[in-house]
């Protein structure tokens, strides 16, 4: 790969990631949105986070893994309770990390 190819590839990746983020903010920044659209948009972060986290919790080697041996699932259940009760991102992350660390320490989990 030449330097020009590398530069063009990098520029293309910048455009491909920046345009979908910048254009909506630029075009919709000063326009009022209907309440239904605002409500729908409020669910986007939770949906994206769920899509990123769920495979790590429920899958192992590409197969559904709902077992008492699934350390991530066992840690996720009380972490969800912490999130619901505290509504704090920091408390939720801390609880999840502590529970996974304890699971690995006490149960010797390698997942």
C-alpha positions in Angstrom: 0.0 0.0 0.0 1.5 3.3 -1.0 1.3 6.5 1.0 -1.4 7.9 -1.4 -3.5 4.7 -1.0 -3.1 5.0 2.8 -4.1 8.7 2.8 -7.1 8.0 0.5 -8.2 5.1 2.7 -7.9 7.2 5.8 -9.8 10.1 4.3 -12.5 7.8 3.2 -12.9 6.3 6.7 -13.0 9.8 8.2 -15.8 10.7 5.8 -17.6 7.4 6.4 -17.7 7.9 10.2 -18.0 11.7 10.4 -20.7 12.4 7.8 -23.4 10.3 9.4 -22.7 12.1 12.7 -22.2 15.7 11.6 -24.9 16.0 8.9 -27.9 15.3 11.2 -26.6 17.6 13.9 -25.9 20.3 11.4 -29.2 20.0 9.5 -31.4 19.5 12.5 -29.7 21.7 15.1 -32.1 24.7 15.0 -35.2 22.9 14.0 -37.9 21.9 16.5 -38.6 18.2 16.5 -42.0 16.6 17.1 -42.3 15.1 20.6 -42.7 11.6 19.1 -39.4 11.9 17.2 -37.6 13.2 20.3 -39.0 10.4 22.4 -37.9 7.8 19.7 -34.4 9.4 19.6 -34.2 9.1 23.4 -34.2 5.3 23.1 -31.3 5.1 20.6 -28.4 5.2 23.2 -30.0 2.4 25.2 -30.7 0.3 22.1 -27.1 0.7 20.9 -25.7 -0.2 24.3 -27.9 -3.2 24.5 -26.8 -4.4 21.0 -23.1 -4.0 22.1 -23.4 -5.7 25.5 -26.0 -8.5 24.9 -23.8 -10.8 22.8 -21.1 -10.7 25.5 -23.6 -11.7 28.1 -25.7 -14.2 26.3 -23.4 -15.9 23.8 -20.3 -18.0 24.1 -18.6 -19.3 20.9 -21.6 -18.1 18.9 -24.1 -20.1 20.8 -26.7 -19.1 23.3 -25.2 -19.7 26.8 -27.9 -19.5 29.5 -26.3 -21.5 32.3 -25.2 -21.1 35.8 -21.6 -21.3 34.5 -22.1 -18.1 32.6 -20.2 -15.7 34.8 -21.2 -12.6 32.8 -24.9 -13.4 33.0 -24.6 -14.0 36.7 -22.8 -10.6 37.1 -25.3 -8.8 34.8 -28.4 -9.6 36.9 -27.3 -7.7 40.1 -25.7 -5.0 37.9 -29.0 -4.4 36.3 -30.6 -4.1 39.7 -27.9 -1.5 40.7 -28.6 0.4 37.5 -32.3 0.5 38.2 -32.0 1.5 41.8 -29.2 4.1 41.5 -29.7 5.4 38.0 -25.9 6.1 38.1 -23.6 5.1 35.3 -20.6 5.1 37.6 -22.3 2.9 40.2 -23.5 0.5 37.5 -20.1 0.2 35.8 -18.4 -0.2 39.2 -20.8 -2.9 40.3 -20.4 -4.8 37.0 -16.6 -4.7 37.1 -16.5 -5.7 40.8 -18.9 -8.6 40.2 -17.0 -9.9 37.2 -13.7 -9.6 39.2 -15.2 -11.4 42.2 -16.5 -14.1 39.9 -13.1 -14.6 38.3 -11.4 -14.6 41.7 -13.9 -16.9 43.5 -15.1 -19.1 40.7 -12.0 -19.1 38.6 -14.0 -18.1 35.6 -12.1 -17.5 32.4 -15.0 -16.3 30.3 
